[in-house]
Amino acid sequence: MAYTTIVIGGGIAGLTCALALHRAGIEATVYEAYDRSADRAGVYLTLAVNALDALRAADVDLRGLGFDTPRITMTSGSGRTLGELPYGTDAGTGAGPSGSGTALTSRTVRRADLYRRLREEAVRRGVRIEHGKRLVDATSSDGVVAASFADGTTARGDLLIGADGLRSRAREIIAPGTPGARYNGLLNTGGYARGITVDSEPGMMNAIFGRRCFFAFTPHPNGEVWWVANPPSAVEPSPAELAAISPQEWRRRLIDLFRDDRGPAADIVRATEQVFAGWNTYDLAPVAAWHNDRMIIIGDAAHATAPSIGQGAAMAIEDAVVLAKCLRDLPAVESAFAAYEGLRRERVERVVEQGRRTGGWKAVHPAASALRDLVMRLGMSHLARTGNDPSRWIYEHHIDWDERVGGVRV
């Protein structure tokens, strides 16, 4: 169908959505609230194989960005190995998502580089991106959606897709009264260390479940060490309180949290010139309504997940591609929206719940850390013996672009 589409949000979800819609032959304009792109965002993320599979369905190539991250090893704060697994590849064969035809390997990239690649590809395909367009309101009448922005401008289209993240205004319009974000009891910070040697092969993700704080690091092939830490905080800090913490204070706090742990965490933090400004971690309780007439929400706007299993971006990317397929294949916006929700809701809500459970392992009281480590070690040992990874359903998800919604191939 030749729809004209309003996409709210120029992040990963919105840009991927515009690219997938373009491949489906659907016109889209992206409206981003901020007056500039996120090219200077300092943080990084690991795209699991299911995210890469979905990007491939949208015909997006990430070659040249970041580095492969094929495996993850887990240790305790005492230095004891808890287990090692493929990072999102098939636990038995090393293959990618079922049916993808080609093995994939999870990939760690700077978020700014990913934004830049998606935006450049969107511009190359002729997608219009407008900055400084913060959504205020939207209405739907007689098959037309009208969106109004804080700068006084408006936009009209056949449908509106809200890809505007955790604090989504589109969600408030579509599902008023929906509970907002849930604080997960963890903070997030990280950085890039230089001039330090760690006992790990390049690309290996090393997850350390410390007595007081979770820490993960991945050596870049160029010698840098990329890392993230999750200091626990029972009380949710306000944005002002977080902004008042200097990089030097973050460094001091982290080194103190790792003082009783074995391993390189404290040394990596010391070797980091600029520690990221910290932020809170959240997820989202199930949202009762994802769509209303000709407006729909995707990604974090619909189902934000805690970062503990590295699936936030992946779920948004999958959403974008599946929605584009539904709009391509079904005869009406309303039927496409209903099919999309039927294909996505159960999966993403399972991912959100798994992320919430996994995050709980990072925030245990120091007195309970020994019991946690024992349970994890026994579980990982059982997994190694049986090869029955309970998270394989997340990573092996495959989106076949050529298969029409309903099962018929294009």
Steps between C-alpha positions, in 0.01 A plus 500: 500500500626851417470659844649831610643437845595725791778342710548665839857458626833495320677241712573137417131400488385795290783488247478122458125533459543759224753277323277192523199699377705628208591145405128416518422786263345725766586869530609619846620823657686487832431773756769521772447708816861608540652764277801287414586136448648266762836478323685602815340243731789340684347169605510169317281193469525142385262402223407136544457275199123543489549878467749450216262257332221760510729773367592272213128464424485881478800486264730681746871412491711563812832389355783716629327588828627371832624146548368145531403381848459124462511381862433606856677371809366551852703515820429583862656781697725239659645426156334161459372410155123455497467398136549589135251513215468607138364855502174448321617253240359150481632316804549179306621598156601864513241582234295816496123537543305200372438525129728799443721300267825653622667484840501830688716622787387758755671836447602776740474853357507858621143624515601818316646297214181296473285816492725648233485189281121477525453870432738503204325199351160665551618818328651296216161338443323836499339486844432849635615566859388813682666607828361718778154342466377405848156339482230681699180338377356283226148428379353262248187570296361378168812297423744786561736550796599855597802548727585830667845593629632732767639742242149569371526292182280207400525190284232289334515141382314173461644360823729587791764274651622598846866399536571766761645288776442438868338840571280472192249776434345280232428235765326760719278595205419142395463348848432782750544402863750224425755463785840647414850362527597267787832567669711181521719583801818530293701787358704484182838646414803396299784616283793418275828409670835538326853395582396193700550132427229255605503120501235454233492446126368789289124494460432280803236649730606452862218531755610528863234459768679691774406500866374859483474585130467332162774575245547393138786568263583412140847552348493676164739359236673842497604463865227706669287342769130587484318460830176556687408487870165477680528651850190406701284775648184417691384860467448638149725806452346802331652629174641795694664270755659292225619808314671625817728193512828586328700244298762510777235417759371211289856369479546525877169326573564217257851432626357484852225257392760266347744519791431142618473341155768317309541577135579809293191717565665763720810519278285544188310784666828666601621475139192680366550865420130591490236296684153528345245715679279252683136423430222294658376171357131443437254270336131534421202308633279349228314770307138400443460679164778529244281657236195720465336547162793607274766555769734237644808477727809284458830439682554649844182703462305173516715258700829633639719227649776527758847493341604188692453266202598741224171482310357854509632603159438153359130505589461847348672392178288185476185708560586737218549223245192300601278809490629591154418149377148517645435835333640364174290185498163581654223704336425751777691686772276359773553139391875557466519642853303208643720246322815677619389489862405134466848421366693706756329533837570157653865504394585846626318459830697179563821691425403781740430248775827315439691828510336586832596163650858517370543852633413368844815286498709816476344675798521241777625605844872425554404245765301306239762512226657164594164324470434674167839390368436140606161490329645655184795261493275194538263630235781572255652156564166336423466707185849400385417130550161507328545779244146609588535880511165640622566831325547358150143595409606866525799481268378249243204715396505554123307744282462390137444816297373306198234309696168680492311548824281192510767262368510547122836591348527812282 
